[in-house]
Amino acid sequence: MACSPSPALTSAPAYPDDTPPSTASAPLLPLAELRVPSRDTSRNDLLDRAARDAEQVQGALGVCGGDGTVSAAADVALERSLLLWSSRA
């Protein structure tokens, strides 16, 4: 599952207590492999790698973030015929 926001993708925390979406989502999806973009990895590269890994295990692509992140994940999931789980940041 690719999670945003990261320092490179947002300027304000999405949760009042500053809990990042990746931390908030972890208990809900205990079998998910959570990935957060870094300064060295673009969102699209992260989504492509996560989708490739999901294909190998016949899994789904998950994403938490804003409109741009969810839209990018939807494009990748559609291209690869993957189920998409999304949560807005």
Helices and strands as residue ranges (DSSP letters): E 2-3, H 21-25, G 26-28, H 43-56, E 60-65, H 67-80, E 83-88
